[in-house]
Amino acid sequence: MLSFSEAKDVFRHLISMHMGLIKFKHYTKNIAIVRNHKCSTTTMLSYVAQALWNADPKEEQFYQNFQNERPGIYNKARMFEEFKDELLEADLRIALWRDPVEKFVSGFNHTMSNPANKNLWIKSPGLTNFLKDFDVYKQNPNVADHCQTNTARLGPDRSIYTHIYNFKHVHKIAELLGVPALDTHHRKDNTMRAGPTDLQKLRIKQVMLEDYVNGWC
């Protein structure tokens, strides 16, 4: 049986999966923001909720919150090609991105270090074995969402965006929306764990190759 914290993690994933695009009107502008996992999107959601319904900055925002407060602004498609046309209709089109190696490792730590996912391991736990069998692990929707390339969510063409921010500059979205950027709910990042070896980085770059081709790096 799952512990309370494990069950909470499973619940969080179930209610957050397949949320690819947030599109809303703010003052006179139609704004669209792509939700790119492991790129401070939890913080971004908080900023949007504060701007739209004066949400508590300390409260984590889920799909259901948006459905209750502002129905219809969340496109549940996962991949760029599924919501591309809707994105292009917006006046402001915002992308959050992250270094591909950092993004992959953060997604690995987020999913495979979660006790709720311990049964996913087919060999001894570790980044090397994860990379060796990544084609198997990515069949899991949680792994696929959190370890996918920037390109999968943002598309191959950077020029379609009016605003592009590295995840470390997510506060610029708060400035754009006119909400405070401090004291906002965010998930603890896990990038301070042991970093990948040079050989592991090389394999990750192969997995994330399209990001290097498309300039999301």
C-alpha positions as CSV (number, residue, x, y, z in Angstrom):
1,M,0.0,0.0,0.0
2,L,1.3,3.5,-0.8
3,S,2.1,5.9,1.9
4,F,0.2,9.2,2.0
5,S,3.1,11.1,0.4
6,E,3.4,8.4,-2.3
7,A,-0.4,8.5,-3.0
8,K,-0.2,12.3,-3.2
9,D,2.5,12.1,-5.8
10,V,0.4,9.7,-7.9
11,F,-2.6,11.9,-7.6
12,R,-0.6,15.0,-8.6
13,H,0.5,13.3,-11.7
14,L,-3.0,12.0,-12.7
15,I,-4.5,15.4,-12.4
16,S,-1.7,17.2,-14.1
17,M,-1.0,15.0,-17.1
18,H,-1.8,16.1,-20.6
19,M,-1.8,19.9,-19.9
20,G,0.2,21.3,-22.7
21,L,-1.0,24.9,-23.3
22,I,-2.5,27.6,-21.1
23,K,-4.3,30.3,-23.1
24,F,-6.1,33.2,-21.6
25,K,-7.0,36.9,-22.0
26,H,-5.2,39.3,-19.7
27,Y,-6.2,43.0,-20.1
28,T,-6.2,43.5,-23.9
29,K,-3.9,40.6,-24.9
30,N,-4.5,36.9,-25.6
31,I,-1.6,35.1,-24.0
32,A,-0.5,31.5,-24.5
33,I,2.1,29.8,-22.4
34,V,3.4,26.3,-23.2
35,R,3.7,24.0,-20.2
36,N,7.2,22.5,-20.6
37,H,7.9,20.0,-17.7
38,K,10.9,20.6,-15.5
39,C,11.1,24.3,-16.6
40,S,9.6,26.0,-13.5
41,T,6.1,25.5,-14.8
42,T,4.7,25.0,-11.3
43,T,5.9,28.5,-10.5
44,M,4.5,29.7,-13.8
45,L,1.1,28.3,-13.0
46,S,1.1,30.1,-9.7
47,Y,1.8,33.4,-11.5
48,V,-1.1,32.8,-13.9
49,A,-3.5,31.9,-11.2
50,Q,-2.6,35.0,-9.2
51,A,-3.2,37.1,-12.3
52,L,-6.5,35.5,-13.2
53,W,-8.2,35.0,-9.8
54,N,-5.9,36.4,-7.2
55,A,-4.9,32.9,-6.1
56,D,-2.9,32.3,-2.9
57,P,0.8,32.3,-4.0
58,K,1.5,29.5,-1.6
59,E,-1.1,27.2,-3.1
60,E,0.0,24.7,-5.8
61,Q,-2.2,25.0,-8.9
62,F,-3.6,22.0,-10.7
63,Y,-5.7,21.5,-13.8
64,Q,-8.9,21.2,-11.6
65,N,-8.2,24.6,-10.1
66,F,-8.2,26.2,-13.5
67,Q,-11.3,24.3,-14.5
68,N,-13.1,25.6,-11.4
69,E,-11.9,29.2,-11.6
70,R,-11.3,29.7,-15.4
71,P,-12.8,26.8,-17.4
72,G,-11.5,26.3,-20.9
73,I,-8.2,28.0,-20.8
74,Y,-6.2,24.8,-20.3
75,N,-5.6,22.7,-23.5
76,K,-5.0,19.1,-22.4
77,A,-3.0,18.1,-25.4
78,R,0.5,16.9,-24.6
79,M,2.6,17.5,-27.7
80,F,3.4,20.7,-29.7
81,E,1.7,19.6,-32.9
82,E,-1.6,19.0,-31.1
83,F,-1.9,22.6,-29.8
84,K,0.2,24.5,-32.4
85,D,-2.7,26.2,-34.1
86,E,-4.2,27.4,-30.9
87,L,-0.8,28.7,-29.7
88,L,-0.3,30.7,-32.9
89,E,-3.6,32.5,-32.5
90,A,-2.4,34.2,-29.4
91,D,-0.9,37.8,-29.3
92,L,1.8,36.8,-26.8
93,R,3.3,33.3,-27.2
94,I,5.6,32.3,-24.3
95,A,8.1,29.5,-24.1
96,L,10.0,28.3,-21.0
97,W,13.1,26.1,-21.8
98,R,16.0,24.4,-20.0
99,D,19.4,23.1,-20.9
100,P,18.6,19.6,-22.4
101,V,21.0,17.7,-20.1
102,E,19.7,19.5,-17.0
103,K,16.1,18.9,-18.1
104,F,16.6,15.2,-18.6
105,V,18.4,14.7,-15.3
106,S,15.8,16.7,-13.4
107,G,13.1,14.6,-15.0
108,F,14.9,11.4,-14.2
109,N,15.3,12.4,-10.6
110,H,11.7,13.6,-10.4
111,T,10.2,10.3,-11.7
112,M,12.6,7.5,-10.9
113,S,13.5,8.6,-7.4
114,N,9.8,8.7,-6.5
115,P,8.9,5.8,-4.2
116,A,5.6,5.5,-6.1
117,N,7.6,4.5,-9.2
118,K,10.0,2.0,-7.7
119,N,8.3,-0.8,-9.5
120,L,9.3,0.7,-12.9
121,W,12.9,-0.4,-12.5
122,I,13.8,-3.4,-14.6
123,K,17.5,-3.4,-13.5
124,S,19.3,-1.9,-10.5
125,P,18.3,1.8,-10.0
126,G,20.7,4.4,-11.5
127,L,21.1,6.8,-14.3
128,T,23.3,4.5,-16.4
129,N,20.7,1.7,-16.5
130,F,17.9,4.2,-17.0
131,L,19.7,5.5,-20.1
132,K,20.4,2.0,-21.4
133,D,16.8,1.1,-21.3
134,F,15.3,4.6,-21.8
135,D,13.2,3.3,-24.8
136,V,11.4,1.1,-22.3
137,Y,11.1,3.6,-19.5
138,K,9.7,6.4,-21.7
139,Q,6.6,4.2,-22.4
140,N,5.5,5.3,-19.0
141,P,3.6,8.6,-19.4
142,N,5.1,10.1,-16.3
143,V,8.6,9.5,-17.5
144,A,7.8,10.5,-21.0
145,D,6.3,13.9,-19.9
146,H,9.2,14.8,-17.5
147,C,12.1,13.5,-19.6
148,Q,11.0,14.7,-23.1
149,T,12.9,17.2,-25.2
150,N,12.1,20.9,-25.2
151,T,11.3,20.5,-28.9
152,A,8.5,18.0,-28.1
153,R,6.6,20.7,-26.2
154,L,7.9,23.9,-27.8
155,G,8.3,22.8,-31.4
156,P,11.3,23.1,-33.7
157,D,10.9,26.8,-34.6
158,R,11.9,29.3,-31.9
159,S,10.8,32.3,-34.1
160,I,7.1,31.6,-33.5
161,Y,7.4,32.8,-29.9
162,T,7.2,36.5,-28.8
163,H,8.8,35.7,-25.5
164,I,11.4,33.0,-24.7
165,Y,12.7,32.6,-21.2
166,N,15.2,30.2,-19.6
167,F,13.5,28.5,-16.7
168,K,15.8,30.4,-14.3
169,H,14.0,33.6,-15.5
170,V,10.5,32.5,-14.9
171,H,10.0,35.6,-12.8
172,K,9.8,37.6,-16.0
173,I,6.4,36.0,-16.6
174,A,5.3,37.4,-13.2
175,E,6.5,40.8,-14.3
176,L,4.6,40.5,-17.6
177,L,1.4,39.6,-15.8
178,G,1.9,42.2,-13.1
179,V,2.0,39.9,-10.1
180,P,4.7,39.6,-7.4
181,A,7.5,37.2,-8.2
182,L,8.5,36.4,-4.6
183,D,7.0,34.0,-2.1
184,T,5.4,31.8,-4.7
185,H,4.8,28.1,-4.4
186,H,7.5,26.0,-6.2
187,R,8.6,22.5,-6.1
188,K,12.0,21.7,-4.7
189,D,14.4,21.2,-7.5
190,N,16.6,18.1,-7.5
191,T,19.5,19.2,-9.6
192,M,21.8,19.4,-6.6
193,R,22.1,15.6,-6.6
194,A,25.2,14.0,-8.0
195,G,25.5,15.2,-11.6
196,P,25.9,12.9,-14.6
197,T,29.3,11.7,-15.7
198,D,30.8,12.8,-19.0
199,L,29.7,9.5,-20.6
200,Q,26.2,9.8,-19.3
201,K,26.0,13.4,-20.6
202,L,27.0,12.2,-24.0
203,R,24.2,9.6,-24.0
204,I,21.7,12.2,-22.8
205,K,22.7,14.6,-25.6
206,Q,22.0,11.8,-28.0
207,V,18.5,11.3,-26.5
208,M,17.9,15.1,-26.6
209,L,19.6,15.6,-30.0
210,E,16.7,17.5,-31.5
211,D,17.0,20.2,-29.0
212,Y,20.6,20.9,-30.1
213,V,19.4,20.9,-33.7
214,N,16.6,23.3,-33.0
215,G,18.5,25.7,-30.7
216,W,16.8,24.8,-27.4
217,C,20.2,24.6,-25.7
